Amino acid sequence: MNIVLIIAGAGLVIYWFFKRRGNSLSLETVNADLAKGALLIDVRSAAEYSSGHAKGSRNIPLQTLQSGTLPTKDKQQTVYVYCHSGARASRAKAILRQSGFSNVVNIGGLTKWRSMGGAVTK
């Protein structure tokens, strides 16, 4: 019984590792989608957004999304979301998916945006 649990656990770890590696996002992909009309949404507070944000992003705080304000009426449009660390962006993605958006991507945090080579502006 213990060996079965160990093998199952190892299988899950291997699956998780390869699944995570396949989900790498590039700045080139994001920029190509933005050029086609995708949205880049910063879900941090207005004060955080003012202190520095991804160039080309729009500020729609998580609380605004939670209250039902959506970034666009076109639910087929690609929407990229980010915050400070990725936690609020994860919640924003869930809200948008529950609202019918079919292509929502959580970039993570502003640090991830910078590490991808994304420009930050004030």
N, C-alpha and C positions, 0 to 999 in steps of 0.2 A: 504494500500500500504506500509506504513512504517513498519508494523508488518511483512510483507512478506520479506522485505529487512533485518530486524533484524534476522529473522529465517534463511534466506539464509546465512547471514554473520556468524551466530553462527555455522551453519552446516559446513561452510568452515574452521572455526577455529578448530573445533573438528576433521575434516578430516585431516588437516595439522598436528595437534598434534599427532594423532595416526600414520600417515604416517612417520613422523620423528622418532618416537620411534621404529618403525619396521626396520629402516635402520641403526641400530647400527652395527659397524664393530669391529671385535675382532682381536687382534694380532695373535691368534691361526689360524684364517681363512686366514689371509695374509700369515703367515709363511707356512701353508699347501699348499697354491697356489704357493708360491715361490719355494717350494720343488718340485712342479710339473712343474716348468719352467716359472712361471709368472715373469713379470718384475716389478721392483720398480724404478720409474723414478722421480728424483728431477728436477723440472723445474725452479729452481732459477738460478741466475747467477753463473758463475764459482767461483767468489769471495765468494759468500754466501755459496756455496757448500763446499769450502775449510775451512770455519769457523766451520763446523760441519754439518753432514748429517746422514741420516738413514743408519745404517749398511746394506750393501748389495745393496745399491741403485746405480743407474747410473745417471750421470748428463747430461741432455739434456735440456738446457735452453729454455724457452718458445719461444724466438726469433728464435731459431734453428728449432723448430717444425713449427712455422709460415712460415719459408722459405721452408718448404716441406721435411725436413729430418725426417724420421720416425724411431722409435726405433727398429722395426723388420719388416720383410716382411710378417710374419705370422699374418694375421689380426684376427685370431681366438684366438691368445694367450692373456691371461689375462694381463692387464697392470694397475698397480696401480700408480697414480700420486700424488705428494704433492709439496707444496712450503712453503712459510713462514706462510701465513694465510689461504690459500685455494682459493683465488681469481684467481691467475695465474693457479693453478691446474684445476680450473673450466674451464678456457679458453682452457687449454691443452686438457682436456677431450673432449670438443666440437670439437676441431681440429681433434683429433684422431677419434672420431665418424664420422665426416664428411669425413674422409679419409678411412672409411670402417671398422674400428676396432669395433668389436661387444661386447667386454667385457672390458670396461674401468671403473675403480673405482677411484673416487676422495677421497683420504684419508683426505684431508684438509691441515693443516699446520704441520710443524715439531713439534709444541707444542702438537698437537693431537697425533702424532706418539709417542711422549714421554709419554703422558698420558695413552696410550694403553699399555705401558711397552716396547716399541721398543727401541733398543739400538741406540745410536748416537755415531759416531766416526768422527775423523778428517782425 
